[in-house]
Amino acid sequence: MGILARLFRGVINEVADDALRTMARDQYIENIFEMVPAAKKVNPIYLAEIMMRAKQGIPVPRPLGSHIRFSPWEKLLFNPVHLFRFPTPETVGINTSVRIGPKANKPLSLSIPVMFAGMSFGGALSKSAKIALARAATMAGTATNTGEAGLLEEEREAAQLLIGQYNRGGWLNTPEKYKRLDAIEIQLGQGAQGSSNQRTAAKNIGEDYREVFELTGGQDAVIHSRLEGVNTKEDFINLVRELKKEAGVPVGLKIAATHYLEKEMEIALEAECDFITVDGAEGGTHGGAPTLEDDVGLPTMFAVNRAAQFLVKKGANRDVSLIATGGLVTPGYMLKAMALGADAVYIGTAAIMAMLSDQSTKALPFEPPTDLVVYTGKRTGLLDIDQAVQNVFYFLNACVHEMEMVAVTTGKVSLTDIDRNDLVALDPFLAKALNIGLGYVSPENQEMFFNGLEHMDIVRTEQAPVVTH
Amino acid sequence: MVNPPNLAETLATFHSDLNRIQTVAGTLSQIERQHYTDLTRYEDEKLSSIAVAEQSSARQLGEVKQICIAMAQKIDEIQHSMGKK
């Protein structure tokens, strides 16, 4: 051990001893340790946000969405097979492709069922980050999404498949722009912020941002709570029909998941949307008010289940694609969302984390790694785009490979063949709500188990319809 | 003067070609998968990166196969409706 290291250890030892003695001696009220129970009572995140609100006087824009894990994905497991049904031979390739909007004139065909969620250039990500996502998506045979932005030429060029958000800022809502897209997603809300309005101050808008959004100098970028021209159900129906006719590509609706989900979907079906995207309460964002992130919406798991059941009930599950998003950070979560009825999933936070991966060292330990990829970051120039592309592409590849492994062990030849019958629940309420077998008891004893609970007036035995792809 | 192509014959040709493309895509996809397995046997970073690209290519060829199947089905439907007329 070197002299410096020994000296450092000696200093640390003295400081730690002194701190421990002080902590043991001082009254609680004048003891620094008071911070520990205080932070535990209030929660360290909430404590920091109380301080930020007190200092800034405005809602604090928290990046990446809610920290609360609303959807209990870990309470669902896939069922491996051995003899009852045989696993898929490893020589058989698992079909991972999926079609979004199968009834559209030009359906969106993907090699894998994982896409990149709407993370806008400027409002959220830097140009480099958007280009990296577009290139990685192209390599993997999937689509990326513009987010609520204008049409970024570099993104369009790099993305073989680009989904564009017809947005509440109006920046992509002209025919010369939306006719260049491979699918149009009418964005009326997002999991992290509901349908609330948002504003990016002019001081945070650079020249390239202004150009893409067609803003004048000093003009803020404003996302309204309503889409311009859509104030009635009929307005929305007319808009969908017009876009379908003009663009010919799949036209869908994206909403923040809500307890009014079925009522919203009813209108989307009436408008003949080709796909519906439900963004659960766990959805990410570049920065949203903590109250919108933590206290508004519906968890992804329940949203995707209800949306899938509703499509089955309406006989629309084969014609209208369902895309799930919000907090799907592992391949297991993604595949479980698909087993519950989603045709494909969007990922946001996980893709950003994957992109950063070992490049995080360029920002740590003094700045958060996201400083390399967010538009307002000070280190966006340090992002190695080629490395970012490879990281994200590898991440997608690994995720889909893990999904294929689940297909093998469940005896399926296609990811879309995996359904809720391949799942078991570790919670009686989830089992009932999702219409999945309960792992506590054998299949033949399920009824007896739940009847027992019914006698205790805990659950009702009414069955939900079964969803199959 | 060039005669307009016979629609029924054209559809039959497309159907046959699609079946051929589907078979080729399926075969290539299988070969790419085998390449992935072979290349990952060596603990070499460069070969591993090629293996990952092969695996992704296998999936994309799988997608081509599925597209061909869907198109061939569509042609079947058209031929069927033409036959009814």
Interface residues (C-beta under 8 A of the other chain):
Chain A: G93 N95 T96 S97 R99 S109 L110 S111 I112 M139 A140 G141 Q390 F393 Y394 N397 V400 H401
Chain B: S29 Q30 R33 S49 V52 A53 Q55 S56 A58 R59 Q60 G62 E63 Q66 I67 A70
